[in-house]
Amino acid sequence: MCNQRCTGAVECLRIIVASRFLRGMAVVALNLATWPAPAKQAVAAAALDHRIQAAIQGFPGSVSLYARNLDTGVSYELRADAPVPTASTIKLPIMVELFAQANEGKLDWNQKLELTDQDKVSGTGVLTELSGGDALPLQDLMHLMIVVSDNTATNLILDRIGGDAVNLRMAQLGLKQTAVMRKIMQQKLFPNASANPWPEGLTDEGKKPGNDRWGTGRSCPRDMVAVLENLYRGELVSKAASDEMMSVLKRQQDHEGVGRDMKNTVIASKSGALDHLRSDVAIVYSQYGPVAMAITVNNIPEVNYGVDNPGNLLISALSGILVQELAPPDTVRGAR
């Protein structure tokens, strides 16, 4: 009899506590609903920062990122202006310059560039499998550069448009950190080193003391998101050119970082990888607004080119948090 009474009392107490808790939460929710917008944004920003810091806590590397909801303007940053190596994400600015020169009549998309065996470089891409002497139109090389991140195609394009031209274009856009340093995988000295001591394909920026540490290119998360936002708004080169570049980015095939756990979501992106670095720049077209982001994870201790590289896994986790927090279901969306 005593056990039955005790059990009944405990159950009653649990119901009373739960009821009071729910009433309290209802009051909190009501209060939040009446808060001014800046206060709500401050709470949301704190919650987002808490989640980001929790995700990167204990990670044996450095993280730099910037993200922005392109409809609402709400953003988050972590070392957003710190310069970082680009790896293959530098191919995004290279594509912009290629479209700009085509728009200015400086090149023809149908112009064919000859592939020689000396042009072939290792890493990502398919041109290393083609025969020397084959010729491919610039438009096809551009698709290969972005969609399958072909390193050889990128170098052929740089030979045609010039890395210094890319850097000038980025400077004109106000992107002070973004620059091509040299062609990809090109560190061989010219035969007459005393006459020309520079590695092949080095740009003026790449020749500056200390810039060899960046490898192929340098940028920062804020710069990369600026490029993405201008493309999204149709403000780079022309509306038609911006739309075409966005279409190509949506066909990019590497989703080991951003997009890894975002099934059935449209993503326009470009990724990059080095032995100790993973990077992703992307626009995630979420249900509640497009979120542009640039995430670089550097100084990863292990060299691992598998899909489960720790940098890929962290980028995937961070991108999911950014989309959830910067484009929540109750977001009030503005006009595009």
Secondary structure, 3 states (H helix, E strand, C coil): CHHHHHHHHHHHHHHHHHHHHHHHHHHHHHHHHHCCHHHHHHHHHHHHHHHHHHHHCCCCCEEEEEEEECCCCCEEEECCCCCEECHHHHHHHHHHHHHHHHHCCCCCCCCEEECCHHHCCCCCCCHHHCCCCCEEEHHHHHHHHHHCCCHHHHHHHHHHHCHHHHHHHHHHCCCCCCEECCCCCCCCECCCCCCCCCECCCCCCCCCCCHHHHCCEEECHHHHHHHHHHHHCCCCCCHHHHHHHHHHHHCCCCCCCCCCCCCCCEEEEEEEEECCEEEEEEEEEECCEEEEEEEEEECCCCCCCCCCCHHHHHHHHHHHHHHHHHCCCCCCCCCC
